[in-house]
Amino acid sequence: MTILLVNEHVDELEQLSEIIKKKKPELDILSCTSSLEALAEARQKEIDIAFISVEQTELNGLDLGKYLTDLYPMVNLIFLSDSKEYGYDALDIHASGYVLRPLSQKSVQREIEDLRYPEIQKKAKRVFASTFGNFELFVDGKPVEFKYSRTKEIVALLVNNNGAQTTNGEIIASLWEDEGDPKKKASYLCNLRQDLQNTFNRLKLKGIIIKQRGSMAIAKDRIECDLYDWMEKKEKSKYSYLGDYMNQYSWAEYRHAMLDEISYDMAGY
């Protein structure tokens, strides 16, 4: 787990860091002396817990907390302040805790031990990709609705490609094969990519899609998937491959054949 400490007062920042190291030495600690620095760090690495001083010069701690929640809906926000003045605002953004100065080992440890989103709960992934049978993408147990059906197909293709970067050309070739005007297909792909981004932003799914210039990939470690679990664990997987795989997509036939071969080998045929 990663914990972010944000405090303009260096002495207090170091004190907080030492208290946490004694209680949770296994935590990866990121210490920042400004909110903007902290926000930049959070965009690079997932944050599980954030101890934030409310009083900040560049961006106050509460606003930083809102940004962190947009990035990571299950982040544990713990605010540090001189007074109770901001307590209601902290509750309004579903903070995990609120600590009044002066800092004490007891108050900090109490907040770490009583998190709003405990580690065991955070391990449950919000996104589930079902590939055995028809492809479906679920978030928090509900099927995701995209504006365009082709957007869902792009996600299916990225899941099928097992975390590998997939170029725009490869996406176009898979979705439309040799049909239609290439320029129109490229334009339509832009709309699909925007639909994907808008949908995942609405669902607060940051980091599920890894984008590079002209290509995309699925972040395998951020989702649960029957395919990935079965490929890794085989007979020990909680999912069973019964001969059906992404039935609605013709481009999935190669992977389908590979899964059949693995299944036959497991059965001893």
JOFEN-V519360 format. One line per field, one symbol per residue. burial: I if it has 9 or more other ideal C-beta (glycine too) atoms within 8 Angstrom, else O. Layout:
burial->???
//
This chain:
burial->OIIIIIIIOOOIIIIIIOIIIOIOOOIOIIOIIIIOIIIOIIOOOOIIIIIIIIOIOOOIIIIIIIIIIOIIOOIIIIIIIOOOOIOOOIOOIOIIIIIIOOIOOOIIIIIIOOIOIOOOOIOOOOIIIIIIOOIOIIIOOOOIOIOIOIIIIIIIIIIIIOOOOIOIOOIIOIIIOOOOOOOOIIOIIOIIIOIIIIIIOOOOIOOIIIOOOOIIIIIIOOIOIIIIIIOOOIOOIOOOIOOOIIOOIOIIOOIIOOIIOIIOOOOOO
//
